[in-house]
């Protein structure tokens, strides 16, 4: 907020403010939609598969992002009303906790996307051995390791490196993991083209291959949406850290609230992709709504 106030003094760009009602509405929609995904997977035993467990991990990450922005907005409102101070010990600890939640949401999303990408890769190129390689138990172990690692990193950054609490994950881990996932995609689709020619004469294998490639396309959509929603905020953090006095950087930082809203929009878009691309999830949603009626 101090950087935003300072930027108004060195640039003619007007700060774009998103109404608080929009924040709460978008955040609530993201939480409810992802909660619906979790309930659907829990209730339908046919969805008790590693792929859907990784999708649930991504849904939890999106819920944490929406919850973070909701709590942050409540915190700001209470400060404006005078119930909280901006520099008290309790407020400092509360701010650290919210920073940890934000970092946990980002790291959880990145590693969940990585797990989904790895699962799709094994499904496509090791289809006959998939159930031996990616068992349900191994998927749960992977998720336990991922979330333990992400929680430890987020807490450590918030406690021991306050100024770098947002810079370090964005400057190092974010582009590194995105580059790794992109390389995995390129390798996946290049091999898929060569495999498609070899199995073209096998009808059953061709159908299976098309199904797996549909999953790869869905994952590509996930990654594209993730980059579009998170990259503007990541760029804001980098500019605020490395060129806060530059008028052009300050002009971009004037849309801080818009970038925060995009993060919450990611939590709304992902469940829609799940429902649109997965017939099993669509069927589960219909049964849930019909039973509730």
NORQUI-V30200 format. One record per pair of residues at least 12 apart in sequence whose C-alpha atoms are under 6 Angstrom apart, sorted by the first residue. I is the first residue (numbers start at 1). GAP is how many residues later the second one is. D is the distance in Angstrom with one decimal. If there is no record, write none. Layout:
BEGIN
<<I,GAP,D> <I,GAP,D>>
END
This chain:
BEGIN
<<7,243,4.9> <10,237,5.8> <11,236,5.2> <13,238,5.3> <15,239,4.3> <16,239,5.2> <17,240,5.9> <18,239,5.8> <27,39,4.8> <27,237,5.9> <30,237,4.8> <30,238,4.5> <31,32,5.0> <34,25,5.2> <38,18,5.9> <50,86,5.5> <50,89,5.5> <54,62,6.0> <58,51,5.4> <58,54,5.3> <61,44,4.7> <61,47,5.4> <61,48,5.4> <62,205,4.8> <64,41,5.4> <65,40,5.3> <66,198,5.3> <96,62,5.5> <100,54,4.8> <100,55,5.5> <100,58,5.8> <103,51,5.5> <104,46,5.8> <104,47,6.0> <104,50,5.6> <107,43,6.0> <124,88,5.7> <229,33,4.9> <229,34,5.2> <229,37,5.8> <230,33,5.7> <232,27,5.8> <233,26,5.1> <236,17,5.9>>
END
